[in-house]
């Protein structure tokens, strides 16, 4: 939560004319910035790779430890917990809230309800503000909000996110997990008998009965059911609705303490551990399962591809488009001329100079519209930081018996000497 709310306030100097926020998606310029890394529209695959890694990480974690993500770190769960804490602060515990809801509307009830709803709106607004700050510079957003000069799109996003957070965390709550979130639907495909989940030890607990009776440890107090935010009875086994929050574990341990019986009737354990009468299976044994190994190998492959792509991320994008109307022109001198459009994109934050040359033709000359030839058959192309430009190029070559010939456009960085290539064809007839 601290990272989410405060990461947008971190500054990062990129020079004049560029966003100085460390993490921001700059929609007007269609670029994303993450500290020293820039993500352009044609590099959206980096976001795809990140999402794939997140999904694989979740699969691995679920296979080993069940739905702890849902119970402890899912944003919806966290905000729902915050809303419940606020509700408890103003209206009391569960029984007190039920009594208040069933009572007639009076001054006391009106004040308690109003303070609760206003506090919810404030928390929801802070969430919305923090989200918008990743698209609308945090400091500019704060200044514009203070001066009431925020853009219409900014107001629209603030209001919509505030409303949806308020409704989801304050009204729908667990219904979002049951009816809207797909994760619970496919968790059964990932959870194994050795997976650590909230487990009721039926071997200890059954048959249920009073403390005075010679029965299992479960006294059928229903407290595990009452504290469950999803409204399920964990004694019926693992169910799709269970988010692994562990509230039933805590309340059952409290009951076991009071009746002088061992804790752990409901615990973070596994089906295999219950059958073997142990606390849990060793983590190493879980990791060595075929499913865990498969997820881990796929994760490593995707992660390796991501690192390789970042290391080899090019600072220059080249697109060559061959003019097709006409395909070629016969000059008065008897040579063949082809026209090309060269699209260049300097993806770095510094001024760059490139030496443009053509390879693949024996005898030729070429011109770049708007540029002077430097020496021989080369042109120096200067590109400003993050500049996108188009160049018109005319290439003339002696007539040939070939119908077409493959050529290569090469740009050499004059400072780093790195080469960038793009191929095309030269049409003779």
FENSULJO-V310403 format. One record per residue. N is the residue number from 1. RES is the residue in one small letter. PHI is phi in whole degrees, 0 to 359 (none if undefined). Layout:
<<N	RES	PHI> <N	RES	PHI>>
This chain:
<<1	x	none> <2	x	297> <3	x	297> <4	x	295> <5	x	283> <6	x	247> <7	x	296> <8	x	289> <9	x	269> <10	x	289> <11	x	264> <12	x	211> <13	x	283> <14	x	248> <15	x	101> <16	x	296> <17	x	89> <18	x	242> <19	x	300> <20	x	257> <21	x	264> <22	x	298> <23	x	236> <24	x	201> <25	x	256> <26	x	272> <27	x	295> <28	x	302> <29	x	266> <30	x	58> <31	x	220> <32	x	246> <33	x	238> <34	x	228> <35	x	54> <36	x	272> <37	x	256> <38	x	245> <39	x	246> <40	x	266> <41	x	304> <42	x	281> <43	x	248> <44	x	297> <45	x	298> <46	x	296> <47	x	294> <48	x	299> <49	x	299> <50	x	299> <51	x	293> <52	x	296> <53	x	298> <54	x	297> <55	x	295> <56	x	296> <57	x	299> <58	x	293> <59	x	298> <60	x	298> <61	x	296> <62	x	293> <63	x	299> <64	x	272> <65	x	232> <66	x	71> <67	x	265> <68	x	296> <69	x	303> <70	x	296> <71	x	282> <72	x	234> <73	x	236> <74	x	297> <75	x	306> <76	x	296> <77	x	297> <78	x	297> <79	x	291> <80	x	297> <81	x	299> <82	x	297> <83	x	296> <84	x	293> <85	x	299> <86	x	296> <87	x	298> <88	x	294> <89	x	298> <90	x	271> <91	x	245> <92	x	95> <93	x	285> <94	x	302> <95	x	296> <96	x	293> <97	x	291> <98	x	297> <99	x	297> <100	x	295> <101	x	295> <102	x	276> <103	x	277> <104	x	287> <105	x	290> <106	x	225> <107	x	300> <108	x	296> <109	x	294> <110	x	298> <111	x	295> <112	x	297> <113	x	293> <114	x	296> <115	x	297> <116	x	295> <117	x	292> <118	x	295> <119	x	296> <120	x	299> <121	x	297> <122	x	296> <123	x	297> <124	x	298> <125	x	293> <126	x	297> <127	x	298> <128	x	297> <129	x	299> <130	x	295> <131	x	291> <132	x	297> <133	x	296> <134	x	278> <135	x	241> <136	x	228> <137	x	325> <138	x	305> <139	x	291> <140	x	296> <141	x	296> <142	x	295> <143	x	295> <144	x	293> <145	x	293> <146	x	294> <147	x	269> <148	x	59> <149	x	243> <150	x	293> <151	x	292> <152	x	297> <153	x	297> <154	x	297> <155	x	297> <156	x	299> <157	x	292> <158	x	299> <159	x	292> <160	x	293> <161	x	290> <162	x	298> <163	x	296> <164	x	294> <165	x	296> <166	x	300> <167	x	289> <168	x	294> <169	x	277> <170	x	262> <171	x	248> <172	x	288> <173	x	52> <174	x	294> <175	x	295> <176	x	297> <177	x	292> <178	x	280> <179	x	254> <180	x	248> <181	x	281> <182	x	280> <183	x	299> <184	x	297> <185	x	288> <186	x	249> <187	x	295> <188	x	297> <189	x	286> <190	x	253> <191	x	281> <192	x	246> <193	x	292> <194	x	264> <195	x	288> <196	x	282> <197	x	223> <198	x	292> <199	x	231> <200	x	266> <201	x	277> <202	x	291> <203	x	294> <204	x	275> <205	x	277> <206	x	263> <207	x	285> <208	x	280> <209	x	178> <210	x	287> <211	x	297> <212	x	288> <213	x	272> <214	x	273> <215	x	223> <216	x	288> <217	x	287> <218	x	285> <219	x	263> <220	x	59> <221	x	277> <222	x	66> <223	x	292> <224	x	297> <225	x	286> <226	x	291> <227	x	274> <228	x	291> <229	x	292> <230	x	266> <231	x	73> <232	x	245> <233	x	255> <234	x	296> <235	x	289> <236	x	275> <237	x	101> <238	x	295> <239	x	235> <240	x	302> <241	x	286> <242	x	296> <243	x	255> <244	x	70> <245	x	287> <246	x	83> <247	x	296> <248	x	293> <249	x	296> <250	x	295> <251	x	291> <252	x	291> <253	x	298> <254	x	296> <255	x	294> <256	x	298> <257	x	298> <258	x	293> <259	x	264> <260	x	62> <261	x	234> <262	x	299> <263	x	288> <264	x	96> <265	x	299> <266	x	245> <267	x	206> <268	x	282> <269	x	213> <270	x	215> <271	x	297> <272	x	295> <273	x	293> <274	x	297> <275	x	294> <276	x	269> <277	x	59> <278	x	248> <279	x	291> <280	x	194> <281	x	284> <282	x	301> <283	x	299> <284	x	299> <285	x	293> <286	x	293> <287	x	297> <288	x	278> <289	x	290> <290	x	305> <291	x	294> <292	x	296> <293	x	296> <294	x	298> <295	x	300> <296	x	294> <297	x	295> <298	x	297> <299	x	301> <300	x	296> <301	x	296> <302	x	295> <303	x	296> <304	x	298> <305	x	297> <306	x	295> <307	x	296> <308	x	298> <309	x	294> <310	x	291> <311	x	296> <312	x	262> <313	x	296> <314	x	277> <315	x	271> <316	x	229> <317	x	252> <318	x	236> <319	x	228> <320	x	249> <321	x	242> <322	x	281> <323	x	292> <324	x	246> <325	x	223> <326	x	271> <327	x	292> <328	x	205> <329	x	229> <330	x	267> <331	x	278> <332	x	302> <333	x	280> <334	x	91> <335	x	269> <336	x	257> <337	x	243> <338	x	242> <339	x	246> <340	x	223> <341	x	249> <342	x	254> <343	x	262> <344	x	241> <345	x	220> <346	x	278> <347	x	269> <348	x	266> <349	x	260> <350	x	228> <351	x	293> <352	x	233> <353	x	236> <354	x	234> <355	x	261> <356	x	267> <357	x	218> <358	x	240> <359	x	238> <360	x	120> <361	x	246> <362	x	285> <363	x	230> <364	x	202> <365	x	213> <366	x	216> <367	x	232> <368	x	246> <369	x	300> <370	x	91> <371	x	233> <372	x	268> <373	x	291> <374	x	275> <375	x	198> <376	x	60> <377	x	248> <378	x	231> <379	x	233> <380	x	266> <381	x	253> <382	x	256> <383	x	236> <384	x	288> <385	x	304> <386	x	56> <387	x	272> <388	x	248> <389	x	215> <390	x	238> <391	x	240> <392	x	264> <393	x	237> <394	x	241> <395	x	242> <396	x	244> <397	x	219> <398	x	294> <399	x	301> <400	x	217> <401	x	281> <402	x	286> <403	x	284> <404	x	208> <405	x	218> <406	x	286> <407	x	232> <408	x	228> <409	x	269> <410	x	239> <411	x	241> <412	x	250> <413	x	293> <414	x	291> <415	x	266> <416	x	263> <417	x	62> <418	x	282> <419	x	257> <420	x	234> <421	x	234> <422	x	211> <423	x	259> <424	x	204> <425	x	229> <426	x	248> <427	x	265> <428	x	260> <429	x	204>>
